[in-house]
Each structure stands twice: as structure tokens, then as C-alpha cells.
Amino acid sequence: MAELVFFSGTMDCGKSTLALQMDHNHRARGRSGLIYTKMDRMGESVLSSRLGLSTDAGEVTDDVDFWDAVVEYATAGHRVDYLICDEAQFYTPGQVEQLAKIVDEMGIDVFAFGITADFRTQLFPGSRRMIELADRVQVLQVEALCWCGRRATHNARVVDGVMVVEGEQVVVGDTKPGQAGLVEYEVLCRRHFMRRMNSAAARAAATSPDTLPFDLDLCPVPPC
Ligand SMILES: [Zn+2]
């Protein structure tokens, strides 16, 4: 029975690596699949992992209709056993519904990968629809770590070194021409997310004699 599976985790938990591994495993068993991603760090139409692996992938713009794309591909004589869908948090709710329909009506497995919540701790619309519709939601076991060593559960946006909790939901990290501020992301435990204490802030607090004790005995700052 085909399934819609949503593999979720924070940034840096190895989702894209697992997506590539899953594609490899299925191909090794003679199955044939299509790979999609959206706004991969390496650019358009490529699925890349931080470990250095990458493969060609379909770029999911808002006007992509998965149902039409798979019908067209299959009609051209290709077999489709599964879809790998990375960065699924960025898909539209309608696209997630198309994926569910592909599972139900065509018997094709859909393995989707994505982060659940944005830098404001709000669910991405694509992830929300995935959680609502998926046969299974699987939290990835490779755990990203906060600077304090705890399990990182939250994605923080850092602009010019300072953590922010307001702004547009989707801003891909990196400097953009004409845009003030270097946008980066950092994974944190909930405690440090709520305290707005990213690694740079923790380092500053640790080295400043003026800073009041910040409950640091509960969460010691690791030596540099
Ligand atoms: Zn922490």
C-alpha cells in the first residue's frame, strides 16, 4: 500500500542526506522515482546535502502541479514508483494535497522531507498540511544540537549576528544584493530560543563582566 510519509526535523538534522539515501535504496531495489526540491542551498533544480552529495531534482515553483507532472511523465512511458520531495515546508497546501492524491489514486509512494516550524515557531503552511494528511509523520533520529549541547528543536533566524523573531516567513539564508543584513539560521534548544540566546549572544554574555548571571549554571557556556 502506497504511503505519504513526512520526515520532519529541524535544520541541520540531515534531512537532505536521508532523502538522497532513500532514493539510492529504492533505486538499488530496481524502483524508479522522481526527485523534487525547492530553494535548495545549492541553487535551483538540485538536491544537495551538507555532507557533499547532490543530485538533479525538479524545482517546485508555486505553479507546479504534481499530479499533472506525474501523469505527463508516466504517459511518456516512464515508470514512477515513488517521489522524493525535499524542502516540503515550502510547498503550497494545494501541492501537498496533490501529493496525497498521487498516493491514493496512483499507488505511488511519496516520501516528503521538511522542517516543521519557522523562526517564529509557527508551522509552515506546507508542513501543516503534511501533518494533517500524511499517513505517517516520522521525526528524524539524527538530532541537531544547540550550542549548549541540548537537543535542538527550534530554528532561529539570525540577522547580522542578532536573533530575530519577526519578519517574512521565508528568507533563504545568505546575503542578497540590495538587502541589508546577513541572514543566517541557527538551531537552538527551546530554552535558548525563548531567551533569544544564539551562540553569538552566549559568547558575548560569557565574556562581558557587566552581564548578570543568566542561569548559566543550569546551562553552562561551553569553553571556546
Ligand atoms: Zn541550548
Boltz pocket constraint, residues with backbone or C-beta under 6 A from the ligand:
constraints:
  - pocket:
      binder: B
      contacts: [[A, 146], [A, 147], [A, 148], [A, 149], [A, 150], [A, 188], [A, 189], [A, 190], [A, 191], [A, 192]]
      max_distance: 6.0
